[in-house]
Structure formats: structure tokens, C-alpha cells
């Protein structure tokens, strides 16, 4: 066996150096075939197209996020500041109250009703006259330490008396109370008649005013 190998390699020849000879019988690989190269290129292009398609789909079909074309938002036509119907904010006691404004000497738009003209001649005694309305009961003088609860300011005392009568019909707790009509001069020389309920002390005045406010009426404690 050794002889066969030696003969095949020609190792018996002392003048021959086989490792320096060319290997003419060796078959070299010519590389990849053109079909394989084309197939690999097509596969790479298909993979790239798939990646691009997935990215495009994600960008155009995702939910949420900001949408738009990047255009500038045009300013609205007309005034952009509109007064709200409900301005909100804290409201203070007496704000916008005509009775309070009259008490402070501010013009409230009230006008004095001129007194009725006296008839030139008295009607015949035989003619039956309509029964006259009962005059309002005079108010008792407030005692020392009494506190007034102002219910409103009017152009004349008759309107103040009518307002007191109407309030007595609405609120039974006013029936047994005394009332006072205080005359005062305000700006411009006008006179106002302030209708006030007389209470014994500050605590009673606060309770009365609280009841009236719950019922939707305005009042002011005057000391």
C-alpha cells in the first residue's frame, strides 16, 4: 500500500520535489452560477419592497396622533372676543339693587308722581260717595336700641305704604311688626321714602333679613 502511494506521488524519484509542482489536475470552483445571483437579487428586492410597504401602511393606517396637512389656521372673521352670557365671578350683597342705590344717594330713574288736583266744587251731598280707603295705621316710634331693616326706597309715601301692605300679605311674620317710612333727600334735591321694618335688636333684624332673602326679597340692615 505504501508502495502504491509512493508510486502515485512519485516519491521514489530523489530529484523530484512534488510540493513545488503545479496541481494541473485540481478542479477549481468557478463561483456562483448566474441563476443563483439573479435569484438572490430578486429576493433582496422583494424583501426591500415588503419593508417599504409595511412602513407605508403603518404611517397611513395608524389610529390616533395628529392629522392635518400643515396649513396655517386662518383667523376667524369678525370679533373674536365675545362677552359671555354668564360672566361669573363673585356677586356682593346689594349689587345692582335699586333700593340700595337710592339709599346711597344714586339716581335710580324713579319719578315723583304729581299729587292729584283738588276738585273745584264738592259733589252734592245727596250723591252717594264711595267709601274712602282706610288710612294706613301710624307707625309707632321705634324704641331705643331698635334696629331697622330697610325693604326699599320709593318716590312717595303712598307707594311705600302699598309695598308694606303687599309684603304683609305675602309674609305672615311681618303682620305684627311696626314699620317706618323715613323721608330723605338725595342727589339733585329729590326726596325718597325708605320703607323700614322695626326690630328690637340686631339679632332679630338679621333673622328677618335672612327670611326675606330666602324668599327672594332684598333687604338692608340700618343701624
Backbone torsions as a table, in degrees:
resi	resn	phi	psi	omega
1	UNK	NA	-40.0	177.7
2	UNK	-65.9	-35.5	179.2
3	UNK	-65.7	-39.9	180.0
4	UNK	-61.8	-44.0	-179.8
5	UNK	-65.8	-39.7	-179.9
6	UNK	-65.6	-39.7	179.1
7	UNK	-66.5	-39.0	-179.4
8	UNK	-65.1	-36.5	-179.6
9	UNK	-89.4	-7.3	-179.1
10	UNK	57.8	48.7	-179.9
11	UNK	-84.0	-11.1	-178.5
12	UNK	-75.5	-16.9	-179.9
13	UNK	-82.6	112.3	-176.8
14	UNK	-70.3	-20.4	-178.4
15	UNK	-89.0	-0.4	-176.0
16	UNK	-101.9	134.5	175.7
17	UNK	-115.6	95.1	-172.7
18	UNK	-65.1	-26.4	-177.8
19	UNK	-75.1	-10.2	176.8
20	UNK	-99.3	-3.0	-177.9
21	UNK	-86.4	154.3	177.7
22	UNK	-75.1	144.4	179.1
23	UNK	-92.3	83.0	-178.1
24	UNK	-71.8	-26.9	-176.6
25	UNK	-85.9	0.2	-177.0
26	UNK	-82.5	133.5	-179.4
27	UNK	-97.1	118.8	178.2
28	UNK	-88.8	149.5	176.4
29	UNK	-77.9	125.8	-177.8
30	UNK	-76.5	0.8	-177.9
31	UNK	95.6	-176.7	-177.5
32	UNK	-68.9	148.3	179.7
33	UNK	-76.5	155.7	178.9
34	UNK	-58.3	-33.7	179.4
35	UNK	-64.4	-40.1	178.9
36	UNK	-65.8	-39.9	179.5
37	UNK	-62.9	-45.1	179.4
38	UNK	-62.4	-40.8	179.9
39	UNK	-63.9	-41.4	179.2
40	UNK	-65.8	-39.4	178.5
41	UNK	-64.4	-44.0	179.0
42	UNK	-63.5	-39.2	178.7
43	UNK	-64.3	-40.5	178.0
44	UNK	-64.2	-42.2	178.0
45	UNK	-63.9	-39.4	178.7
46	UNK	-64.3	-40.5	178.7
47	UNK	-65.2	-41.8	178.4
48	UNK	-63.8	-41.6	178.2
49	UNK	-63.7	-37.5	179.0
50	UNK	-65.2	-41.9	179.0
51	UNK	-63.4	-44.9	179.0
52	UNK	-62.6	-39.5	179.3
53	UNK	-64.6	-41.1	179.2
54	UNK	-64.7	-43.4	179.1
55	UNK	-63.0	-42.4	178.9
56	UNK	-62.9	-42.0	-179.2
57	UNK	-65.9	-40.4	179.9
58	UNK	-64.9	-37.0	-178.3
59	UNK	-73.2	-28.7	-175.0
60	UNK	-105.0	-6.2	-177.4
61	UNK	-125.8	5.5	178.3
62	UNK	-75.6	149.0	179.6
63	UNK	-94.0	151.0	179.6
64	UNK	81.2	-173.0	179.4
65	UNK	82.1	173.6	-178.2
66	UNK	-83.5	133.6	177.5
67	UNK	-117.2	152.1	178.5
68	UNK	150.2	170.7	-178.7
69	UNK	-108.5	9.2	176.1
70	UNK	80.2	12.4	-179.6
71	UNK	-76.9	154.0	176.8
72	UNK	-72.2	143.4	178.6
73	UNK	-82.8	122.5	-178.8
74	UNK	-77.3	146.0	178.4
75	UNK	-69.7	143.6	179.8
76	UNK	-66.8	150.9	179.2
77	UNK	-78.9	134.2	178.8
78	UNK	94.9	-171.7	-177.6
79	UNK	-69.7	135.7	179.0
80	UNK	-101.4	-6.9	174.2
81	UNK	-106.3	113.7	-178.0
82	UNK	-119.5	132.0	-179.8
83	UNK	-67.3	126.1	-179.3
84	UNK	-70.3	150.7	177.2
85	UNK	-66.5	-37.7	177.7
86	UNK	-112.3	100.3	-176.1
87	UNK	-69.3	-21.6	-179.8
88	UNK	71.5	-162.3	-179.4
89	UNK	85.3	168.3	-177.4
90	UNK	-81.1	135.6	176.0
91	UNK	-105.8	135.8	-177.0
92	UNK	-100.3	155.0	-177.3
93	UNK	-62.4	129.6	178.3
94	UNK	89.6	-2.3	-178.4
95	UNK	-68.8	122.4	179.2
96	UNK	77.6	10.9	-178.5
97	UNK	-88.9	124.6	-177.6
98	UNK	-68.0	-33.5	179.2
99	UNK	-65.0	-42.0	178.9
100	UNK	-66.4	-40.9	-179.0
101	UNK	-62.7	-40.4	178.7
102	UNK	-65.9	-36.2	178.5
103	UNK	-65.3	-29.4	-179.4
104	UNK	-88.6	2.1	177.3
105	UNK	88.1	15.2	-179.3
106	UNK	-92.9	143.5	177.4
107	UNK	-67.4	128.2	-178.0
108	UNK	-111.4	2.9	179.6
109	UNK	87.1	1.0	179.1
110	UNK	-74.8	148.7	179.9
111	UNK	-123.4	149.4	177.9
112	UNK	-80.3	133.9	178.2
113	UNK	-85.3	122.3	-179.5
114	UNK	-63.9	144.8	-179.8
115	UNK	-66.9	146.7	-179.8
116	UNK	-66.6	140.6	179.9
117	UNK	-70.8	140.9	178.6
118	UNK	-75.2	135.3	-179.7
119	UNK	-62.8	142.8	-177.6
120	UNK	-66.7	-39.6	-177.7
121	UNK	-128.9	141.8	179.4
122	UNK	-72.4	144.4	178.2
123	UNK	-66.9	156.4	179.4
124	UNK	-58.0	145.7	-178.7
125	UNK	-64.1	-29.8	-176.8
126	UNK	-69.4	-25.4	-177.5
127	UNK	-74.3	129.2	-179.4
128	UNK	-72.7	129.4	179.6
129	UNK	-99.8	150.5	179.3
130	UNK	-69.2	145.3	-179.5
131	UNK	-63.8	132.7	-179.2
132	UNK	-72.4	147.4	178.8
133	UNK	-69.3	142.4	-178.6
134	UNK	-67.0	131.2	179.9
135	UNK	-66.5	153.3	179.7
136	UNK	-66.1	140.9	-179.0
137	UNK	-64.6	135.0	-179.6
138	UNK	-64.6	141.3	-179.0
139	UNK	-81.3	142.1	179.6
140	UNK	-73.9	148.1	179.3
141	UNK	-65.8	131.9	-179.3
142	UNK	-65.2	141.3	180.0
143	UNK	-76.3	167.1	179.3
144	UNK	-64.0	135.4	-179.1
145	UNK	87.2	-1.1	179.7
146	UNK	-69.7	149.2	-179.8
147	UNK	-119.6	132.7	-177.6
148	UNK	-94.6	142.6	172.7
149	UNK	-114.0	107.4	-176.9
150	UNK	-77.9	130.8	-176.6
151	UNK	-106.2	-13.5	179.6
152	UNK	164.7	169.1	177.2
153	UNK	-128.3	135.2	-171.1
154	UNK	-131.8	166.0	-177.2
155	UNK	-75.3	-24.5	176.8
156	UNK	-150.5	168.2	-176.3
157	UNK	-69.0	-28.9	180.0
158	UNK	-63.7	-40.9	177.9
159	UNK	-66.9	-35.7	177.4
160	UNK	-64.8	-42.3	178.2
161	UNK	-64.6	-39.6	179.3
162	UNK	-65.7	-38.0	177.8
163	UNK	-65.9	-38.6	178.1
164	UNK	-64.5	-41.4	178.9
165	UNK	-63.9	-40.6	179.4
166	UNK	-66.3	-39.0	178.5
167	UNK	-67.2	-35.7	177.7
168	UNK	-64.3	-34.4	178.3
169	UNK	-70.1	-34.2	-178.1
170	UNK	-79.5	-39.6	-173.5
171	UNK	-120.9	113.3	-179.0
172	UNK	-66.2	-26.3	-177.2
173	UNK	-72.5	-8.2	175.8
174	UNK	-90.7	-10.7	-171.7
175	UNK	-62.7	-40.2	-176.6
176	UNK	-92.8	11.3	-176.6
177	UNK	-100.0	153.6	174.8
178	UNK	-84.7	152.2	177.1
179	UNK	-126.4	159.2	-178.7
180	UNK	-136.9	135.4	174.9
181	UNK	-111.4	106.7	-176.7
182	UNK	-97.6	125.9	179.0
183	UNK	-89.7	135.7	-178.8
184	UNK	-144.6	150.2	175.9
185	UNK	-97.3	135.3	-179.6
186	UNK	-118.5	-171.9	-176.1
187	UNK	-59.9	136.5	-179.6
188	UNK	88.2	7.0	179.4
189	UNK	78.4	9.1	179.4
190	UNK	-78.0	157.1	177.0
191	UNK	-110.4	141.0	173.3
192	UNK	-126.9	153.5	-179.9
193	UNK	-118.7	111.9	-174.8
194	UNK	-93.6	121.1	179.1
195	UNK	-86.6	122.8	-176.4
196	UNK	-132.2	139.0	173.0
197	UNK	-94.1	136.4	-176.1
198	UNK	-93.0	124.2	176.1
199	UNK	-119.5	158.9	-173.8
200	UNK	-73.5	-34.5	-175.5
201	UNK	-153.4	179.4	-176.9
202	UNK	-66.4	-37.8	-179.4
203	UNK	-63.5	-43.5	178.9
204	UNK	-65.5	-36.3	178.8
205	UNK	-65.4	-41.4	179.5
206	UNK	-66.0	-39.5	178.4
207	UNK	-64.4	-42.1	-180.0
208	UNK	-64.4	-44.7	-179.1
209	UNK	-64.9	-36.5	178.6
210	UNK	-64.3	-41.4	178.4
211	UNK	-62.4	-42.6	-178.7
212	UNK	-66.8	-38.0	180.0
213	UNK	-67.9	-36.4	176.6
214	UNK	-61.5	-35.3	-179.9
215	UNK	-81.6	-1.0	177.9
216	UNK	96.1	7.5	179.4
217	UNK	-94.3	159.4	176.0
218	UNK	-101.9	147.1	179.4
219	UNK	-154.0	162.7	-178.6
220	UNK	-147.0	127.2	179.4
221	UNK	-82.7	124.0	-178.3
222	UNK	-114.5	120.5	179.3
223	UNK	-104.1	NA	NA
